[in-house]
Amino acid sequence: MIIPWRFIACAKGFYEPALYSAGRFVTFIGDIDGTEQQKIGEYKYSFPRLKADTVHLWPKRPNVVYVPYYDPFWDPFWPYYYRPYYHRR
Protein backbone atom coordinates (compact mmCIF):
# COMPACT_ATOMS: atom_id res chain seq x y z
CA MET A 1 0.00 0.00 0.00
CA ILE A 2 1.34 3.41 -0.94
CA ILE A 3 0.49 6.34 1.33
CA PRO A 4 0.94 9.76 -0.33
CA TRP A 5 2.56 11.92 2.32
CA ARG A 6 3.23 15.57 1.69
CA PHE A 7 6.59 16.92 2.69
CA ILE A 8 9.41 19.04 1.30
CA ALA A 9 12.74 17.31 0.70
CA CYS A 10 15.84 19.48 0.45
CA ALA A 11 19.03 17.95 -0.98
CA LYS A 12 22.27 19.24 -2.41
CA GLY A 13 22.69 19.36 -6.18
CA PHE A 14 20.33 19.55 -9.13
CA TYR A 15 17.65 16.94 -9.77
CA GLU A 16 16.21 16.79 -13.28
CA PRO A 17 12.43 17.42 -13.16
CA ALA A 18 11.86 15.19 -16.19
CA LEU A 19 13.35 12.20 -14.33
CA TYR A 20 11.63 12.94 -11.01
CA SER A 21 8.14 13.21 -12.52
CA ALA A 22 4.73 12.12 -11.26
CA GLY A 23 4.28 8.38 -10.95
CA ARG A 24 7.92 7.63 -10.10
CA PHE A 25 8.97 6.18 -6.73
CA VAL A 26 11.64 8.02 -4.72
CA THR A 27 13.22 7.19 -1.37
CA PHE A 28 14.66 9.94 0.84
CA ILE A 29 16.88 9.33 3.86
CA GLY A 30 17.65 12.20 6.18
CA ASP A 31 16.62 14.25 9.20
CA ILE A 32 13.51 16.35 9.82
CA ASP A 33 14.55 20.01 9.79
CA GLY A 34 11.46 21.93 10.93
CA THR A 35 8.34 22.86 9.00
CA GLU A 36 7.42 25.19 6.17
CA GLN A 37 4.06 26.90 5.57
CA GLN A 38 2.58 26.75 2.05
CA LYS A 39 -0.88 26.87 0.55
CA ILE A 40 -2.90 23.98 -0.86
CA GLY A 41 -5.79 25.64 -2.67
CA GLU A 42 -7.06 28.25 -0.21
CA TYR A 43 -5.76 26.56 2.96
CA LYS A 44 -2.41 26.97 4.64
CA TYR A 45 -0.64 23.69 5.32
CA SER A 46 2.42 23.04 7.45
CA PHE A 47 4.79 20.77 5.50
CA PRO A 48 7.58 18.94 7.32
CA ARG A 49 10.95 19.81 5.79
CA LEU A 50 13.36 16.90 5.31
CA LYS A 51 17.09 17.51 5.01
CA ALA A 52 17.84 14.60 2.65
CA ASP A 53 21.27 12.99 2.80
CA THR A 54 20.40 10.22 0.32
CA VAL A 55 18.01 10.34 -2.63
CA HIS A 56 17.23 7.13 -4.53
CA LEU A 57 15.10 7.11 -7.70
CA TRP A 58 13.67 3.63 -8.30
CA PRO A 59 13.53 2.22 -11.83
CA LYS A 60 10.23 2.30 -13.69
CA ARG A 61 8.07 -0.75 -13.14
CA PRO A 62 6.73 -2.57 -16.18
CA ASN A 63 2.98 -2.76 -16.58
CA VAL A 64 1.93 -6.33 -15.89
CA VAL A 65 -1.40 -7.48 -17.28
CA TYR A 66 -2.93 -10.50 -15.58
CA VAL A 67 -4.81 -12.76 -17.96
CA PRO A 68 -6.79 -15.44 -16.13
CA TYR A 69 -6.45 -18.97 -17.48
CA TYR A 70 -9.61 -20.42 -18.96
CA ASP A 71 -9.97 -23.94 -20.30
CA PRO A 72 -13.26 -24.43 -22.15
CA PHE A 73 -12.96 -28.24 -21.93
CA TRP A 74 -12.62 -28.46 -18.14
CA ASP A 75 -15.68 -28.14 -15.94
CA PRO A 76 -15.34 -28.73 -12.18
CA PHE A 77 -19.09 -29.46 -11.82
CA TRP A 78 -19.32 -31.99 -14.65
CA PRO A 79 -20.29 -35.22 -12.88
CA TYR A 80 -22.82 -33.59 -10.56
CA TYR A 81 -24.31 -30.63 -12.34
CA TYR A 82 -25.18 -32.41 -15.59
CA ARG A 83 -26.79 -35.53 -14.05
CA PRO A 84 -30.26 -36.15 -15.35
CA TYR A 85 -32.92 -35.62 -12.74
CA TYR A 86 -35.51 -38.37 -12.49
CA HIS A 87 -38.65 -37.66 -10.56
CA ARG A 88 -39.93 -40.54 -8.43
CA ARG A 89 -43.59 -40.98 -7.71
N, CA, C and O atoms as CSV, one atom per row, in Angstrom:
chain,resi,resn,atom,element,x,y,z
A,1,MET,N,N,0.846,-1.178,0.000
A,1,MET,CA,C,0.000,0.000,0.000
A,1,MET,C,C,0.887,1.234,0.000
A,1,MET,O,O,1.859,1.305,0.752
A,2,ILE,N,N,0.563,2.187,-0.823
A,2,ILE,CA,C,1.342,3.411,-0.939
A,2,ILE,C,C,0.539,4.545,-0.322
A,2,ILE,O,O,-0.602,4.793,-0.710
A,3,ILE,N,N,1.147,5.234,0.648
A,3,ILE,CA,C,0.494,6.343,1.326
A,3,ILE,C,C,1.122,7.634,0.819
A,3,ILE,O,O,2.319,7.842,1.017
A,4,PRO,N,N,0.355,8.508,0.170
A,4,PRO,CA,C,0.936,9.761,-0.332
A,4,PRO,C,C,1.083,10.785,0.785
A,4,PRO,O,O,0.114,11.443,1.163
A,5,TRP,N,N,2.279,10.915,1.303
A,5,TRP,CA,C,2.560,11.917,2.320
A,5,TRP,C,C,3.046,13.178,1.637
A,5,TRP,O,O,3.670,13.117,0.577
A,6,ARG,N,N,2.767,14.298,2.229
A,6,ARG,CA,C,3.231,15.571,1.686
A,6,ARG,C,C,4.330,16.107,2.580
A,6,ARG,O,O,4.145,16.294,3.783
A,7,PHE,N,N,5.460,16.346,1.977
A,7,PHE,CA,C,6.586,16.918,2.692
A,7,PHE,C,C,7.485,17.598,1.677
A,7,PHE,O,O,7.310,17.428,0.471
A,8,ILE,N,N,8.440,18.364,2.162
A,8,ILE,CA,C,9.408,19.039,1.302
A,8,ILE,C,C,10.770,18.435,1.591
A,8,ILE,O,O,11.235,18.441,2.731
A,9,ALA,N,N,11.410,17.912,0.544
A,9,ALA,CA,C,12.736,17.312,0.696
A,9,ALA,C,C,13.771,18.267,0.099
A,9,ALA,O,O,13.656,18.688,-1.052
A,10,CYS,N,N,14.767,18.593,0.890
A,10,CYS,CA,C,15.839,19.480,0.451
A,10,CYS,C,C,17.130,18.675,0.385
A,10,CYS,O,O,17.540,18.061,1.370
A,11,ALA,N,N,17.771,18.683,-0.791
A,11,ALA,CA,C,19.025,17.950,-0.975
A,11,ALA,C,C,19.985,18.803,-1.786
A,11,ALA,O,O,19.573,19.713,-2.505
A,12,LYS,N,N,21.251,18.504,-1.662
A,12,LYS,CA,C,22.269,19.243,-2.411
A,12,LYS,C,C,22.270,18.782,-3.860
A,12,LYS,O,O,21.994,17.619,-4.152
A,13,GLY,N,N,22.583,19.704,-4.766
A,13,GLY,CA,C,22.691,19.360,-6.176
A,13,GLY,C,C,21.420,19.655,-6.945
A,13,GLY,O,O,20.439,20.157,-6.396
A,14,PHE,N,N,21.461,19.329,-8.240
A,14,PHE,CA,C,20.333,19.550,-9.135
A,14,PHE,C,C,19.703,18.207,-9.487
A,14,PHE,O,O,20.403,17.248,-9.811
A,15,TYR,N,N,18.393,18.148,-9.423
A,15,TYR,CA,C,17.653,16.939,-9.770
A,15,TYR,C,C,16.740,17.263,-10.944
A,15,TYR,O,O,15.886,18.145,-10.860
A,16,GLU,N,N,16.933,16.536,-12.035
A,16,GLU,CA,C,16.205,16.789,-13.282
A,16,GLU,C,C,14.705,16.557,-13.088
A,16,GLU,O,O,14.293,15.456,-12.723
A,17,PRO,N,N,13.881,17.590,-13.332
A,17,PRO,CA,C,12.433,17.421,-13.157
A,17,PRO,C,C,11.819,16.392,-14.100
A,17,PRO,O,O,10.802,15.786,-13.762
A,18,ALA,N,N,12.406,16.183,-15.262
A,18,ALA,CA,C,11.860,15.191,-16.191
A,18,ALA,C,C,12.049,13.774,-15.647
A,18,ALA,O,O,11.214,12.905,-15.902
A,19,LEU,N,N,13.119,13.527,-14.911
A,19,LEU,CA,C,13.348,12.204,-14.326
A,19,LEU,C,C,12.498,11.995,-13.079
A,19,LEU,O,O,11.950,10.913,-12.869
A,20,TYR,N,N,12.391,13.024,-12.257
A,20,TYR,CA,C,11.628,12.944,-11.013
A,20,TYR,C,C,10.210,13.451,-11.267
A,20,TYR,O,O,9.795,14.450,-10.680
A,21,SER,N,N,9.475,12.778,-12.128
A,21,SER,CA,C,8.138,13.208,-12.518
A,21,SER,C,C,7.084,12.434,-11.726
A,21,SER,O,O,7.405,11.547,-10.935
A,22,ALA,N,N,5.836,12.788,-11.954
A,22,ALA,CA,C,4.730,12.122,-11.260
A,22,ALA,C,C,4.668,10.657,-11.665
A,22,ALA,O,O,4.879,10.310,-12.827
A,23,GLY,N,N,4.375,9.803,-10.686
A,23,GLY,CA,C,4.276,8.380,-10.948
A,23,GLY,C,C,5.562,7.609,-10.696
A,23,GLY,O,O,5.563,6.381,-10.778
A,24,ARG,N,N,6.656,8.300,-10.392
A,24,ARG,CA,C,7.918,7.627,-10.095
A,24,ARG,C,C,8.064,7.481,-8.584
A,24,ARG,O,O,7.566,8.313,-7.825
A,25,PHE,N,N,8.746,6.428,-8.151
A,25,PHE,CA,C,8.970,6.184,-6.725
A,25,PHE,C,C,10.348,6.677,-6.330
A,25,PHE,O,O,11.340,6.391,-7.000
A,26,VAL,N,N,10.400,7.428,-5.225
A,26,VAL,CA,C,11.643,8.016,-4.724
A,26,VAL,C,C,11.746,7.714,-3.241
A,26,VAL,O,O,10.751,7.755,-2.518
A,27,THR,N,N,12.968,7.407,-2.791
A,27,THR,CA,C,13.224,7.192,-1.373
A,27,THR,C,C,14.178,8.274,-0.887
A,27,THR,O,O,15.220,8.517,-1.496
A,28,PHE,N,N,13.812,8.924,0.219
A,28,PHE,CA,C,14.655,9.936,0.842
A,28,PHE,C,C,15.087,9.430,2.210
A,28,PHE,O,O,14.287,8.862,2.954
A,29,ILE,N,N,16.361,9.642,2.535
A,29,ILE,CA,C,16.878,9.328,3.862
A,29,ILE,C,C,17.519,10.594,4.407
A,29,ILE,O,O,18.375,11.198,3.761
A,30,GLY,N,N,17.096,10.988,5.602
A,30,GLY,CA,C,17.652,12.198,6.183
A,30,GLY,C,C,16.980,12.524,7.498
A,30,GLY,O,O,16.332,11.678,8.113
A,31,ASP,N,N,17.147,13.777,7.921
A,31,ASP,CA,C,16.615,14.251,9.196
A,31,ASP,C,C,15.528,15.292,8.958
A,31,ASP,O,O,15.575,16.045,7.985
A,32,ILE,N,N,14.545,15.326,9.861
A,32,ILE,CA,C,13.508,16.354,9.823
A,32,ILE,C,C,14.139,17.665,10.293
A,32,ILE,O,O,14.809,17.715,11.324
A,33,ASP,N,N,13.911,18.719,9.516
A,33,ASP,CA,C,14.549,20.006,9.789
A,33,ASP,C,C,13.491,21.103,9.882
A,33,ASP,O,O,13.585,22.114,9.186
A,34,GLY,N,N,12.489,20.911,10.734
A,34,GLY,CA,C,11.464,21.927,10.932
A,34,GLY,C,C,10.290,21.774,9.986
A,34,GLY,O,O,10.087,20.720,9.384
A,35,THR,N,N,9.514,22.855,9.866
A,35,THR,CA,C,8.341,22.864,8.998
A,35,THR,C,C,8.376,24.095,8.111
A,35,THR,O,O,9.142,25.031,8.340
A,36,GLU,N,N,7.527,24.069,7.093
A,36,GLU,CA,C,7.423,25.193,6.166
A,36,GLU,C,C,5.953,25.369,5.803
A,36,GLU,O,O,5.274,24.398,5.467
A,37,GLN,N,N,5.460,26.605,5.870
A,37,GLN,CA,C,4.059,26.898,5.571
A,37,GLN,C,C,3.894,27.194,4.084
A,37,GLN,O,O,4.592,28.042,3.527
A,38,GLN,N,N,2.950,26.475,3.442
A,38,GLN,CA,C,2.583,26.749,2.054
A,38,GLN,C,C,1.094,26.547,1.907
A,38,GLN,O,O,0.442,26.006,2.800
A,39,LYS,N,N,0.552,26.983,0.777
A,39,LYS,CA,C,-0.879,26.875,0.546
A,39,LYS,C,C,-1.203,25.677,-0.334
A,39,LYS,O,O,-0.485,25.376,-1.288
A,40,ILE,N,N,-2.305,24.994,0.006
A,40,ILE,CA,C,-2.902,23.983,-0.858
A,40,ILE,C,C,-4.305,24.494,-1.137
A,40,ILE,O,O,-5.176,24.441,-0.268
A,41,GLY,N,N,-4.524,24.990,-2.349
A,41,GLY,CA,C,-5.795,25.636,-2.668
A,41,GLY,C,C,-5.891,26.932,-1.890
A,41,GLY,O,O,-5.067,27.828,-2.074
A,42,GLU,N,N,-6.887,27.044,-1.023
A,42,GLU,CA,C,-7.061,28.247,-0.207
A,42,GLU,C,C,-6.590,28.064,1.230
A,42,GLU,O,O,-6.655,29.003,2.023
A,43,TYR,N,N,-6.116,26.868,1.577
A,43,TYR,CA,C,-5.764,26.560,2.958
A,43,TYR,C,C,-4.249,26.552,3.142
A,43,TYR,O,O,-3.501,26.113,2.269
A,44,LYS,N,N,-3.821,27.047,4.298
A,44,LYS,CA,C,-2.408,26.971,4.640
A,44,LYS,C,C,-2.122,25.602,5.244
A,44,LYS,O,O,-2.901,25.091,6.048
A,45,TYR,N,N,-1.017,25.026,4.856
A,45,TYR,CA,C,-0.640,23.688,5.322
A,45,TYR,C,C,0.794,23.743,5.799
A,45,TYR,O,O,1.635,24.391,5.175
A,46,SER,N,N,1.078,23.076,6.892
A,46,SER,CA,C,2.425,23.035,7.453
A,46,SER,C,C,3.114,21.756,6.972
A,46,SER,O,O,2.797,20.661,7.435
A,47,PHE,N,N,4.052,21.905,6.044
A,47,PHE,CA,C,4.789,20.771,5.497
A,47,PHE,C,C,6.030,20.494,6.339
A,47,PHE,O,O,6.762,21.429,6.662
A,48,PRO,N,N,6.289,19.240,6.703
A,48,PRO,CA,C,7.577,18.941,7.324
A,48,PRO,C,C,8.685,19.054,6.273
A,48,PRO,O,O,8.523,18.630,5.129
A,49,ARG,N,N,9.809,19.633,6.690
A,49,ARG,CA,C,10.951,19.806,5.787
A,49,ARG,C,C,11.994,18.750,6.130
A,49,ARG,O,O,12.415,18.632,7.281
A,50,LEU,N,N,12.406,17.986,5.126
A,50,LEU,CA,C,13.355,16.895,5.307
A,50,LEU,C,C,14.693,17.297,4.704
A,50,LEU,O,O,14.768,17.640,3.524
A,51,LYS,N,N,15.738,17.256,5.502
A,51,LYS,CA,C,17.095,17.506,5.009
A,51,LYS,C,C,17.638,16.155,4.535
A,51,LYS,O,O,18.130,15.356,5.332
A,52,ALA,N,N,17.541,15.913,3.221
A,52,ALA,CA,C,17.840,14.599,2.653
A,52,ALA,C,C,19.334,14.420,2.445
A,52,ALA,O,O,19.983,15.225,1.777
A,53,ASP,N,N,19.871,13.350,3.027
A,53,ASP,CA,C,21.270,12.986,2.800
A,53,ASP,C,C,21.391,12.058,1.591
A,53,ASP,O,O,22.364,12.130,0.841
A,54,THR,N,N,20.400,11.189,1.406
A,54,THR,CA,C,20.401,10.217,0.319
A,54,THR,C,C,19.088,10.303,-0.435
A,54,THR,O,O,18.015,10.344,0.167
A,55,VAL,N,N,19.182,10.330,-1.763
A,55,VAL,CA,C,18.006,10.337,-2.632
A,55,VAL,C,C,18.163,9.181,-3.606
A,55,VAL,O,O,19.159,9.097,-4.324
A,56,HIS,N,N,17.166,8.280,-3.630
A,56,HIS,CA,C,17.232,7.130,-4.533
A,56,HIS,C,C,15.985,7.114,-5.413
A,56,HIS,O,O,14.865,7.033,-4.910
A,57,LEU,N,N,16.186,7.193,-6.733
A,57,LEU,CA,C,15.102,7.108,-7.698
A,57,LEU,C,C,15.013,5.662,-8.164
A,57,LEU,O,O,15.970,5.122,-8.719
A,58,TRP,N,N,13.852,5.031,-7.933
A,58,TRP,CA,C,13.668,3.634,-8.296
A,58,TRP,C,C,13.389,3.514,-9.783
A,58,TRP,O,O,12.799,4.417,-10.377
A,59,PRO,N,N,13.810,2.396,-10.401
A,59,PRO,CA,C,13.530,2.219,-11.832
A,59,PRO,C,C,12.033,2.076,-12.096
A,59,PRO,O,O,11.264,1.679,-11.220
A,60,LYS,N,N,11.642,2.409,-13.326
A,60,LYS,CA,C,10.231,2.301,-13.689
A,60,LYS,C,C,9.810,0.842,-13.675
A,60,LYS,O,O,10.554,-0.041,-14.104
A,61,ARG,N,N,8.606,0.605,-13.176
A,61,ARG,CA,C,8.070,-0.749,-13.138
A,61,ARG,C,C,7.348,-1.033,-14.447
A,61,ARG,O,O,6.663,-0.161,-14.981
A,62,PRO,N,N,7.495,-2.242,-14.965
A,62,PRO,CA,C,6.733,-2.574,-16.177
A,62,PRO,C,C,5.262,-2.821,-15.831
A,62,PRO,O,O,4.931,-3.294,-14.743
A,63,ASN,N,N,4.404,-2.493,-16.772
A,63,ASN,CA,C,2.975,-2.764,-16.578
A,63,ASN,C,C,2.737,-4.243,-16.804
A,63,ASN,O,O,3.037,-4.773,-17.874
A,64,VAL,N,N,2.202,-4.902,-15.805
A,64,VAL,CA,C,1.929,-6.329,-15.889
A,64,VAL,C,C,0.426,-6.512,-16.021
A,64,VAL,O,O,-0.344,-6.012,-15.201
A,65,VAL,N,N,0.019,-7.222,-17.043
A,65,VAL,CA,C,-1.399,-7.480,-17.281
A,65,VAL,C,C,-1.663,-8.931,-16.923
A,65,VAL,O,O,-1.032,-9.836,-17.469
A,66,TYR,N,N,-2.589,-9.151,-16.015
A,66,TYR,CA,C,-2.935,-10.496,-15.585
A,66,TYR,C,C,-4.056,-11.010,-16.477
A,66,TYR,O,O,-5.123,-10.404,-16.567
A,67,VAL,N,N,-3.800,-12.123,-17.130
A,67,VAL,CA,C,-4.808,-12.762,-17.961
A,67,VAL,C,C,-5.187,-14.075,-17.287
A,67,VAL,O,O,-4.358,-14.981,-17.207
A,68,PRO,N,N,-6.418,-14.200,-16.801
A,68,PRO,CA,C,-6.792,-15.444,-16.126
A,68,PRO,C,C,-6.840,-16.602,-17.115
A,68,PRO,O,O,-7.220,-16.433,-18.273
A,69,TYR,N,N,-6.451,-17.771,-16.641
A,69,TYR,CA,C,-6.451,-18.968,-17.477
A,69,TYR,C,C,-7.866,-19.516,-17.567
A,69,TYR,O,O,-8.555,-19.641,-16.555
A,70,TYR,N,N,-8.291,-19.838,-18.765
A,70,TYR,CA,C,-9.614,-20.419,-18.963
A,70,TYR,C,C,-9.487,-21.595,-19.908
A,70,TYR,O,O,-8.951,-21.467,-21.009
A,71,ASP,N,N,-9.980,-22.737,-19.475
A,71,ASP,CA,C,-9.975,-23.942,-20.304
A,71,ASP,C,C,-11.427,-24.296,-20.606
A,71,ASP,O,O,-12.160,-24.694,-19.700
A,72,PRO,N,N,-11.856,-24.163,-21.848
A,72,PRO,CA,C,-13.264,-24.425,-22.149
A,72,PRO,C,C,-13.642,-25.902,-22.048
A,72,PRO,O,O,-14.830,-26.224,-22.032
A,73,PHE,N,N,-12.659,-26.813,-21.979
A,73,PHE,CA,C,-12.956,-28.240,-21.932
A,73,PHE,C,C,-12.924,-28.805,-20.518
A,73,PHE,O,O,-13.139,-30.004,-20.341
A,74,TRP,N,N,-12.666,-27.989,-19.517
A,74,TRP,CA,C,-12.618,-28.462,-18.136
A,74,TRP,C,C,-13.759,-27.835,-17.364
A,74,TRP,O,O,-13.902,-26.612,-17.353
A,75,ASP,N,N,-14.560,-28.643,-16.728
A,75,ASP,CA,C,-15.681,-28.144,-15.937
A,75,ASP,C,C,-15.649,-28.834,-14.579
A,75,ASP,O,O,-15.808,-30.053,-14.517
A,76,PRO,N,N,-15.450,-28.101,-13.497
A,76,PRO,CA,C,-15.343,-28.732,-12.182
A,76,PRO,C,C,-16.654,-29.350,-11.693
A,76,PRO,O,O,-16.629,-30.185,-10.788
A,77,PHE,N,N,-17.798,-28.964,-12.266
A,77,PHE,CA,C,-19.087,-29.464,-11.817
A,77,PHE,C,C,-19.647,-30.567,-12.729
A,77,PHE,O,O,-20.817,-30.928,-12.611
A,78,TRP,N,N,-18.833,-31.092,-13.619
A,78,TRP,CA,C,-19.320,-31.989,-14.653
A,78,TRP,C,C,-20.072,-33.217,-14.128
A,78,TRP,O,O,-21.190,-33.452,-14.586
A,79,PRO,N,N,-19.537,-34.007,-13.207
A,79,PRO,CA,C,-20.286,-35.219,-12.879
A,79,PRO,C,C,-21.556,-34.952,-12.084
A,79,PRO,O,O,-22.450,-35.799,-12.077
A,80,TYR,N,N,-21.668,-33.834,-11.427
A,80,TYR,CA,C,-22.822,-33.590,-10.557
A,80,TYR,C,C,-23.856,-32.666,-11.196
A,80,TYR,O,O,-25.058,-32.909,-11.088
A,81,TYR,N,N,-23.412,-31.658,-11.830
A,81,TYR,CA,C,-24.306,-30.629,-12.343
A,81,TYR,C,C,-25.121,-31.138,-13.536
A,81,TYR,O,O,-26.285,-30.770,-13.694
A,82,TYR,N,N,-24.520,-31.971,-14.364
A,82,TYR,CA,C,-25.177,-32.407,-15.586
A,82,TYR,C,C,-25.863,-33.769,-15.451
A,82,TYR,O,O,-26.211,-34.367,-16.469
A,83,ARG,N,N,-26.067,-34.274,-14.246
A,83,ARG,CA,C,-26.793,-35.533,-14.054
A,83,ARG,C,C,-28.269,-35.334,-14.407
A,83,ARG,O,O,-28.874,-34.321,-14.055
A,84,PRO,N,N,-28.815,-36.287,-15.086
A,84,PRO,CA,C,-30.261,-36.147,-15.350
A,84,PRO,C,C,-31.053,-36.318,-14.055
A,84,PRO,O,O,-30.703,-37.130,-13.199
A,85,TYR,N,N,-32.079,-35.572,-13.935
A,85,TYR,CA,C,-32.919,-35.624,-12.742
A,85,TYR,C,C,-34.146,-36.451,-13.062
A,85,TYR,O,O,-34.903,-36.122,-13.976
A,86,TYR,N,N,-34.346,-37.531,-12.306
A,86,TYR,CA,C,-35.511,-38.371,-12.493
A,86,TYR,C,C,-36.439,-38.176,-11.299
A,86,TYR,O,O,-36.037,-38.296,-10.142
A,87,HIS,N,N,-37.658,-37.881,-11.611
A,87,HIS,CA,C,-38.646,-37.656,-10.562
A,87,HIS,C,C,-39.289,-38.990,-10.183
A,87,HIS,O,O,-39.773,-39.721,-11.048
A,88,ARG,N,N,-39.292,-39.298,-8.894
A,88,ARG,CA,C,-39.926,-40.544,-8.428
A,88,ARG,C,C,-41.315,-40.228,-7.947
A,88,ARG,O,O,-41.560,-39.168,-7.371
A,89,ARG,N,N,-42.224,-41.145,-8.183
A,89,ARG,CA,C,-43.590,-40.983,-7.710
A,89,ARG,C,C,-43.851,-41.800,-6.493
A,89,ARG,O,O,-44.961,-41.779,-5.962
